Amino acid sequence: MTGTMDQRAVRDEHHSVGELVGQAAEQLSRLVRQEVALAKEELAEKGRRAGRGGGLLGAAGAVAYAGLLALAGAGVAALSLVLPVWAAALIVTGVLFVIAGVLAAAGRGQLRRAAPPTPEEALGSVRADVEEIRERAHR
């Protein structure tokens, strides 16, 4: 009778292979879900940066277009009037082009921060998880 009691106690202390495999599968599934959520968040942030960069570049294009129109107005004013009118239009044109340059530089910076479109942080985390699993498997 004590022999069966000892076996039952040992069995209660140790999990069966099926239980261990089930726990490992559950933990791996949870880990994969967490990594996918991290990747989604990282890609969403990069998408927001790309959107801001594209918007700033669009604004730079609109301001540059307005600058081109002002430059055309300055040319007309220069041909038809005396110095003060076209000089003023030329100054306004220069200011608009400076604004366009600043917007373009800001937009370019946003686009550079958004590239590459891969979730680098999530991939690094997955690599660390895989390395940890490998180390534990070899113990």
C-alpha positions as CSV (number, residue, x, y, z in Angstrom):
1,M,0.0,0.0,0.0
2,T,2.8,2.4,0.8
3,G,4.3,1.7,-2.7
4,T,1.2,3.2,-4.4
5,M,1.1,6.0,-2.0
6,D,4.7,7.0,-2.8
7,Q,4.0,6.8,-6.5
8,R,1.0,9.1,-6.2
9,A,3.0,11.6,-4.1
10,V,5.8,11.6,-6.8
11,R,3.2,12.0,-9.5
12,D,1.6,15.0,-7.7
13,E,5.0,16.7,-7.3
14,H,6.0,16.3,-10.9
15,H,3.9,17.3,-13.9
16,S,3.2,14.9,-16.7
17,V,4.9,15.5,-20.0
18,G,1.5,16.4,-21.5
19,E,0.9,19.1,-18.8
20,L,4.4,20.5,-19.3
21,V,3.8,20.6,-23.1
22,G,0.5,22.3,-22.5
23,Q,2.0,24.9,-20.3
24,A,4.8,25.6,-22.7
25,A,2.3,25.9,-25.6
26,E,0.2,28.3,-23.5
27,Q,3.3,30.4,-22.6
28,L,4.5,30.5,-26.2
29,S,1.1,31.5,-27.4
30,R,0.9,34.3,-24.9
31,L,4.5,35.4,-25.9
32,V,3.6,35.4,-29.6
33,R,0.4,37.5,-28.9
34,Q,2.5,40.0,-26.9
35,E,5.1,40.3,-29.6
36,V,2.5,40.8,-32.3
37,A,0.9,43.6,-30.2
38,L,4.3,45.2,-29.8
39,A,4.9,45.0,-33.5
40,K,1.5,46.6,-34.3
41,E,2.2,49.5,-31.9
42,E,5.6,50.1,-33.4
43,L,4.3,50.0,-37.0
44,A,1.4,52.4,-36.0
45,E,3.9,54.9,-34.6
46,K,6.0,54.7,-37.7
47,G,2.9,55.2,-39.8
48,R,2.0,58.3,-37.8
49,R,5.5,59.7,-38.4
50,A,5.2,59.0,-42.1
51,G,1.9,60.8,-42.1
52,R,3.3,63.8,-40.4
53,G,6.3,63.9,-42.7
54,G,4.0,63.6,-45.8
55,G,1.8,66.4,-44.5
56,L,4.8,68.7,-43.9
57,L,6.1,67.9,-47.4
58,G,2.7,68.7,-48.8
59,A,2.6,72.0,-46.9
60,A,6.1,72.8,-48.2
61,G,4.8,72.2,-51.8
62,A,1.8,74.5,-51.2
63,V,4.0,77.2,-49.8
64,A,6.5,76.8,-52.6
65,Y,3.7,77.1,-55.1
66,A,2.5,80.3,-53.4
67,G,6.1,81.5,-53.6
68,L,6.3,80.8,-57.3
69,L,3.1,82.8,-57.8
70,A,4.6,85.6,-55.7
71,L,7.7,85.5,-57.8
72,A,5.7,85.8,-61.0
73,G,3.9,88.7,-59.4
74,A,7.2,90.3,-58.6
75,G,8.4,89.9,-62.2
76,V,5.2,91.6,-63.5
77,A,5.5,94.3,-60.9
78,A,9.2,94.8,-61.8
79,L,8.3,95.3,-65.4
80,S,5.4,97.6,-64.9
81,L,6.4,99.7,-62.0
82,V,9.3,101.2,-60.3
83,L,11.6,99.6,-57.8
84,P,9.6,99.7,-54.5
85,V,6.7,97.5,-55.6
86,W,8.7,94.6,-57.1
87,A,11.3,94.8,-54.3
88,A,8.6,94.3,-51.8
89,A,7.2,91.4,-53.8
90,L,10.6,89.9,-54.1
91,I,11.1,90.1,-50.3
92,V,7.8,88.3,-49.8
93,T,8.8,85.6,-52.3
94,G,12.1,85.1,-50.4
95,V,10.3,84.7,-47.1
96,L,7.9,82.2,-48.6
97,F,10.7,80.1,-50.0
98,V,12.5,80.1,-46.7
99,I,9.3,78.8,-45.0
100,A,9.0,76.1,-47.7
101,G,12.6,75.1,-47.1
102,V,12.1,74.8,-43.3
103,L,8.9,72.7,-43.9
104,A,10.6,70.5,-46.4
105,A,13.5,69.8,-44.0
106,A,11.1,69.0,-41.2
107,G,9.1,66.7,-43.4
108,R,12.2,64.9,-44.6
109,G,13.3,64.4,-41.0
110,Q,10.0,62.8,-40.1
111,L,10.1,60.5,-43.1
112,R,13.7,59.4,-42.2
113,R,12.6,58.6,-38.6
114,A,9.8,56.5,-40.0
115,A,12.1,54.3,-42.1
116,P,12.6,51.4,-42.3
117,P,9.0,50.3,-42.0
118,T,9.9,47.2,-40.0
119,P,9.2,46.9,-36.2
120,E,12.8,46.9,-35.1
121,E,12.0,46.9,-31.3
122,A,9.6,44.0,-31.7
123,L,12.1,42.0,-33.8
124,G,14.8,42.6,-31.2
125,S,12.5,41.5,-28.4
126,V,11.6,38.3,-30.4
127,R,15.3,37.6,-31.0
128,A,15.9,38.0,-27.2
129,D,13.0,35.6,-26.5
130,V,14.3,33.0,-28.9
131,E,17.8,33.2,-27.4
132,E,16.3,32.8,-23.9
133,I,14.3,29.7,-25.0
134,R,17.4,28.2,-26.6
135,E,19.5,28.7,-23.5
136,R,16.8,27.1,-21.3
137,A,16.4,24.2,-23.7
138,H,20.1,23.4,-23.5
139,R,20.2,23.3,-19.7
